């Protein structure tokens, strides 16, 4: 009886091993890299399913908006989670935060923070992301946070955490030199002010150096090389490039100042911002 059953058992083992091997290939970081840092991209508009298949050959994860990006009223990423996940991407979940002038006009920055947190959490649930995922609040304005800005970020972070998600902040990791004050960055300022209520940091610093510019070379730079030692993610190149900050790496960008992804024709769906992270799925969104 044992001899008769062995071939069937062997076949089952082959099927299981083959399935596991296929899954491992699907979620292997782009370029075959097994250990971090990992390269990712973000952009405001969804590139399209065909482009995403090509992008996966280079990138391990992608930004994913849970709200309309800055300056827009619609979100082309909405409803795309299954398509993105099926291609093996990790996620950077992002929610557009309020600007200072909007917070001043609201008259209650904390209430606005709680309302935006509820919107972010609801969108995450609608898109199929589970509790425990990291949601980054897009904080576009740099420098030290003014009282209204910090009240908004703190209230947003508290509400996101209370809903079972992990709060993060996308913010500047570039040094600011305010007259009479010590040199700092937005990330460092928030770290100090948040105290025990820490958030994950996705920092932007496209100044060359430390940024290598629009570069896909190996090794991938570590997020800590951004100047923010505890950064989970570092956005080190933006499209279009900022000439004053990127003059030392201008040659890495296209002549039009954009950073185009490898393997795609240059156009509106193929320019990207570049990121590096210690994780192939920084938001734990799979």
C-alpha positions in Angstrom: 0.0 0.0 0.0 2.8 2.4 0.8 4.5 1.7 -2.5 1.3 2.2 -4.4 0.6 5.6 -2.8 4.2 7.0 -3.2 3.8 8.2 -6.8 0.6 10.2 -5.9 2.3 11.7 -2.9 5.4 12.6 -5.0 3.1 14.3 -7.5 1.4 16.3 -4.8 4.7 17.4 -3.5 5.8 18.5 -6.9 2.6 20.6 -7.4 3.0 22.2 -3.9 6.7 23.0 -4.5 5.9 24.4 -7.9 3.2 26.6 -6.5 5.5 27.9 -3.8 8.3 28.5 -6.3 5.9 30.5 -8.5 4.7 32.6 -5.6 8.3 33.2 -4.6 9.1 34.4 -8.1 6.1 36.7 -8.1 7.1 38.5 -4.9 10.9 38.4 -5.5 12.1 42.0 -5.5 12.8 43.5 -8.9 16.1 42.7 -10.4 16.4 39.6 -8.3 17.6 41.5 -5.2 16.8 39.4 -2.1 17.9 41.9 0.6 17.3 45.6 1.0 17.4 48.4 0.3 14.6 48.1 -2.3 13.8 50.4 -5.2 10.3 51.8 -5.6 8.5 54.5 -7.5 5.6 56.9 -7.0 3.6 59.2 -9.2 0.2 61.0 -9.1 -1.4 59.2 -12.1 -1.8 55.4 -12.5 0.5 54.4 -15.4 -1.9 51.8 -16.8 -1.9 48.0 -16.5 0.5 47.4 -19.3 3.1 49.9 -18.0 2.8 48.4 -14.5 3.9 45.0 -15.9 7.0 46.6 -17.3 7.6 48.7 -14.2 7.7 45.6 -12.0 10.9 44.5 -13.8 12.6 47.4 -12.0 10.6 48.3 -8.9 9.6 46.3 -5.8 6.8 48.6 -4.7 4.7 51.6 -5.8 3.1 54.6 -4.3 -0.7 54.2 -4.0 -3.0 57.2 -3.4 -5.9 56.8 -1.1 -7.2 60.2 -2.0 -6.9 62.5 -5.0 -3.3 63.7 -5.3 -2.4 67.3 -4.7 -4.0 69.7 -7.2 -6.5 67.2 -8.5 -10.1 66.2 -7.8 -10.0 62.6 -8.9 -7.8 59.5 -8.1 -6.8 57.3 -10.9 -5.3 54.7 -8.5 -8.8 54.0 -7.0 -9.8 50.4 -7.6 -6.4 49.3 -8.8 -5.2 47.4 -5.8 -5.9 44.0 -7.3 -4.1 44.8 -10.5 -1.1 46.2 -8.6 -1.0 43.3 -6.2 -1.3 40.7 -9.0 1.9 42.0 -10.5 3.8 41.5 -7.2 4.2 45.1 -6.1 4.4 46.2 -2.5 2.7 49.4 -1.5 3.3 52.9 -0.3 -0.2 54.1 0.9 -0.5 57.9 0.7 -3.2 60.4 1.7 -3.1 64.0 0.7 -2.8 66.3 3.7 -4.1 69.8 4.2 -1.9 72.9 3.5 -1.3 75.5 6.2 -3.7 78.0 4.7 -6.4 75.4 4.6 -5.9 74.6 8.3 -6.0 78.2 9.2 -9.2 78.6 7.3 -10.8 75.6 9.0 -10.5 77.1 12.4 -10.0 73.7 14.0 -6.9 71.9 12.8 -7.4 68.9 15.2 -10.9 68.3 14.0 -9.8 68.5 10.4 -7.0 66.0 11.3 -9.6 63.6 12.7 -11.9 64.0 9.7 -9.1 63.4 7.2 -8.0 60.3 9.2 -11.5 58.9 9.0 -11.4 59.5 5.2 -8.0 57.8 4.9 -9.1 54.8 6.9 -12.4 54.5 5.0 -10.5 54.6 1.7 -8.0 52.0 2.9 -10.9 49.6 3.9 -12.7 50.3 0.6 -9.5 49.5 -1.4 -9.1 46.2 0.6 -6.1 47.1 2.8 -6.1 45.5 6.2 -5.6 46.9 9.6 -1.9 47.2 10.4 -1.0 48.8 7.1 1.0 52.0 7.2 -0.8 55.1 5.8 1.5 58.1 5.0 0.1 61.6 5.3 1.4 63.8 2.5 2.8 66.8 4.1 4.0 69.0 1.2 5.1 72.0 3.2 8.6 71.8 4.7 10.4 73.5 7.6 9.4 73.5 11.2 5.8 72.7 11.7 3.6 75.6 12.8 1.1 75.0 15.7 -1.8 74.4 13.4 0.2 72.0 11.2 1.4 70.0 14.2 -2.0 69.8 15.7 -3.4 68.5 12.5 -0.7 65.9 12.0 -0.9 64.7 15.7 -4.7 64.4 15.6 -4.5 62.6 12.2 -1.9 60.2 13.5 -3.8 59.5 16.7 -7.0 58.7 14.8 -5.3 56.5 12.3 -3.6 54.5 15.1 -6.9 54.2 17.0 -8.5 52.7 13.8 -5.9 49.9 13.8 -3.6 51.3 11.1 -0.1 52.6 11.5 0.4 56.4 10.9 3.2 57.6 8.7 4.2 61.0 7.3 5.7 61.9 3.9 7.7 65.1 4.6 10.9 66.9 3.9 14.2 65.4 5.0 16.2 68.5 3.9 17.9 70.8 6.3 16.3 74.2 7.1 18.3 77.1 8.4 16.0 79.4 10.3 17.6 82.5 11.7 18.4 82.1 15.4 17.3 78.4 15.4 19.4 75.2 15.2 19.5 73.4 11.8 16.8 70.8 11.5 14.5 69.0 9.1 10.8 68.6 9.0 11.2 64.9 9.9 13.4 65.8 12.9 11.0 68.5 14.0 8.1 66.1 13.9 10.1 63.4 15.7 10.8 65.8 18.5 7.3 67.1 18.8 5.5 63.7 18.5 7.6 62.2 21.3 6.3 58.8 22.2 3.6 59.1 19.5 6.0 58.3 16.7 5.1 57.9 13.1 6.9 56.2 10.3 8.8 58.6 8.0 8.9 58.7 4.3 11.4 61.6 3.6 12.0 63.6 0.5 15.5 64.8 -0.2 16.4 65.1 -3.9 19.5 67.3 -3.4 22.7 65.9 -5.0 24.4 64.8 -2.9 23.3 62.8 -0.9 20.8 61.9 -3.7 22.3 60.0 -6.7 19.7 61.6 -8.9 17.6 59.7 -11.4 19.7 56.6 -11.0 18.7 52.9 -11.1 22.2 51.6 -10.4 23.3 49.1 -7.8 23.6 49.2 -5.0 20.3 50.9 -4.2 21.0 53.7 -1.6 19.9 53.1 1.9 17.1 55.3 3.3 19.4 56.4 6.2 21.7 58.0 3.6 19.0 60.6 3.2 20.2 62.2 6.4 17.2 60.9 8.4 18.6 57.9 10.2 15.2 56.3 11.0 13.6 56.8 7.6 11.5 53.9 6.3 11.5 55.4 2.8 13.6 58.0 1.1 12.3 59.7 -2.1 15.6 60.6 -3.7 14.5 61.8 -7.2 11.5 63.8 -8.3 10.0 64.5 -11.7 10.6 67.2 -12.9 13.9 67.7 -11.2 14.6 70.9 -9.2 17.5 72.6 -11.0 19.0 74.3 -8.0 19.1 71.1 -6.0 20.1 68.7 -8.7 22.8 70.5 -10.7 25.4 68.0 -9.6 23.4 65.1 -11.0 21.6 66.8 -13.8 23.0 64.4 -16.4 21.1 61.5 -14.8 17.8 63.0 -15.8 16.3 63.3 -19.3 16.9 66.6 -21.2 13.3 67.6 -20.3 14.2 67.3 -16.6 12.0 64.2 -16.0 13.1 60.9 -14.6 11.8 58.1 -16.9 11.4 54.5 -15.9 13.6 52.0 -17.8 11.9 49.9 -20.6 9.1 52.4 -21.4 8.8 54.9 -24.1 9.2 58.5 -22.8 5.7 60.0 -22.2 3.1 61.1 -19.7 2.8 57.6 -18.2 6.5 56.7 -17.8 8.0 59.4 -15.7 8.4 58.7 -12.0 9.7 59.7 -8.6 12.3 57.3 -7.2 12.3 55.8 -3.7 14.3 53.5 -1.6 13.1 51.5 1.4 14.3 49.0 3.9 11.2 46.9 2.9 9.8 45.6 -0.4 6.3 46.4 1.0 6.8 49.5 3.1 3.1 50.0 3.9 2.6 46.3 4.6 -0.2 46.4 2.1 -0.1 43.0 0.5 
